[in-house]
Amino acid sequence: MLKLRKVTAEVGGTEILKGIDLDVCKGEVHALMGPNGSGKSTLANLLAGRPGYELTGGAVELNGESIVDLDAEARARRGVFLAFQYPIEIPGVSNMEFLKTAVDSKRKAQGLEVLSTANFMREARRRAEELELDAEFLRRGVSEGFSGGEKKRNELIQMLMLEPQLALLDETDSGLDIDALQVVAHAINAFRSPDRAVVLVTHYSRILAYVTPDHVHVMKAGKILRSGGAELAEQLEANGYGWID
Amino acid sequence: MAGSINWLRPQVVKAEQRFAAGEGAWALEPESWKYTRIAEFLPEAPELAPTPIKELNGLEDWEDVRAEDFRSLEPESQTLIQEHIAKVKHPLADLNLARLDHGLLIRGGTGTKSRTHVDFPARAANLACRRLVVYAEPHSHIDILESGNSTTGLQNLVIHLILGCGASIKHYRSSGGHGRAWTLIEADIAKDARYELSSLLYGTQRERVECRLNLLGEGASLDTRHLLLGRERERKDLQMGIRHGAPNTRSRHMMKTLAADHSQITLRGRVHIEPECPGSDAELNIRNLLLGGQSRINAKPELEIYTDDVACSHGTTYSEIDAEQLFYLSSRGIPERKASELLLKAFAYDCLFESDAAIPLNAPAIERIEGMAA
């Protein structure tokens, strides 16, 4: 599904990614781990098409087609979703209006009829319940006044409603207490399917106790230095990142 | 409708004389700062011959409130009008009185609650002069929904509100059209009374709104919100004069602007705290969003304080559409134009009407905002 070859990228004129090769197939969950500043979030934002994150070399293909010239909206329409590390607050736009606009835009782009408001609201409330959020939450402004955990869960409501092919979860587990972590993990597991893939960017292996990855990659200084199975995460938990060169 | 406004004739004659003598309109220009020159609002040749009063129209959905045409007022109400008309000093208010088309008095009886919708429709004339006097008697409450469209000429509107002790008025204004509009809003707010003004100014080639809001009794309070939308070559001016004239008065003011194309919006908010008014509390905020093109926004908040022990603040910001918010929406597959539309509506959100009865009056402003999205 996703193929990266020799990807280099810079942010604000500083080279961050220094040659990334990665293959993510449908149905897989990849954990992208590494210490602060290793380039994990840069890679996730680059793939989502964030302005200011400049590809300077290499190839990025989604389902066999290059996406490097596509903007964020076009990438989203092709099924790329980024759960933000720091979700943006938009006071004055209700979660419900935002979600409905996003789902309508996706369905229109696919040539489908938009959902009736009643059906949409029923579905949104169901997703909120899955993430143990009160329906009132949907009437509030996007991320306005949300706690850190609520913001992260709000990102996952969007993921579940938009049903992307490729979900890039940028430290969605950070700042969560143990109960919220389990709720988030449950949502990720519910999202897993043979047609979708997840790239889980994280510092810590604790979420991997609930979401078993198919592949684990360790990034350092803009490169993937080691890849393995779920057992690699266990080694990192025991020994930290220092032993990987 | 039978009746006449002959009882107002002495004031009308004086207004005609003042306006014809040019005492005010042109002499005011030095104080106009970056406002549109008053002369630009005037019809080329405003005739000063009295015109017959037209039928009152557009009044609907009112309950438990006395709304009376100037032509059919009881002597007591006539005296009330005469007293307050004499206080309004402005050359365009003189023009308004000299050429008055509609005069309307709304009274909320002591202790009553009421709601009224006043619509000032566009008129095919080079000048339409309307005057609205609202008298909220002590401890009454009135919701006023006011809508209007400017004419091809000048819509000249004077609104005078008198709030008795403990009275409250919520005033929702929605102003559009395609001509010129000048509005003066004066409010005298007595002890423990409260006036809330929310206004949406959209459409209209030239529009100027002047507010003179006076907190005259201890404990009086005031809350104003204005949203001004400018596009093409429109010019919009808002002049706010807020006077804290009694101790322990409180006022909050929010002015928001969206300016696109070659439009120009000019705002001045002036809070004046008189001597011996301790405990006065005022906040004035101006938020401006420039949408590119050759649009221009001039904003000047002013505080004049002549009492110690007061709390006053003001703030002004200028910004563009937030790139991070735009990316966030785009990353969900929302087209850029739709994303801009959402963000503009979000900017305007806290100026839009929340009252169920007033919500329909938001529609033309929202439509305008949607049309301003890139």
Chai-1 contact restraints between the chains, C-beta under 6 A:
chainA,res_idxA,chainB,res_idxB,connection_type,confidence,min_distance_angstrom,max_distance_angstrom,comment,restraint_id
A,A48,B,S331,contact,1.0,0.0,6.0,A-B,restraint_1
A,A72,B,F327,contact,1.0,0.0,6.0,A-B,restraint_2
A,A72,B,S330,contact,1.0,0.0,6.0,A-B,restraint_3
A,A72,B,S331,contact,1.0,0.0,6.0,A-B,restraint_4
A,E73,B,S330,contact,1.0,0.0,6.0,A-B,restraint_5
A,E73,B,G333,contact,1.0,0.0,6.0,A-B,restraint_6
A,A76,B,S331,contact,1.0,0.0,6.0,A-B,restraint_7
A,A76,B,R332,contact,1.0,0.0,6.0,A-B,restraint_8
A,A76,B,G333,contact,1.0,0.0,6.0,A-B,restraint_9
A,R77,B,G333,contact,1.0,0.0,6.0,A-B,restraint_10
A,L82,B,S331,contact,1.0,0.0,6.0,A-B,restraint_11
A,I88,B,E324,contact,1.0,0.0,6.0,A-B,restraint_12
A,I88,B,Q325,contact,1.0,0.0,6.0,A-B,restraint_13
A,I88,B,Y328,contact,1.0,0.0,6.0,A-B,restraint_14
A,I90,B,Q325,contact,1.0,0.0,6.0,A-B,restraint_15
A,I90,B,A346,contact,1.0,0.0,6.0,A-B,restraint_16
A,G92,B,A346,contact,1.0,0.0,6.0,A-B,restraint_17
A,G92,B,Y349,contact,1.0,0.0,6.0,A-B,restraint_18
A,V93,B,L342,contact,1.0,0.0,6.0,A-B,restraint_19
A,V93,B,A346,contact,1.0,0.0,6.0,A-B,restraint_20
A,T101,B,I334,contact,1.0,0.0,6.0,A-B,restraint_21
A,A102,B,R332,contact,1.0,0.0,6.0,A-B,restraint_22
A,A102,B,G333,contact,1.0,0.0,6.0,A-B,restraint_23
A,A102,B,I334,contact,1.0,0.0,6.0,A-B,restraint_24
A,S105,B,G333,contact,1.0,0.0,6.0,A-B,restraint_25
A,S105,B,I334,contact,1.0,0.0,6.0,A-B,restraint_26
A,K106,B,G333,contact,1.0,0.0,6.0,A-B,restraint_27
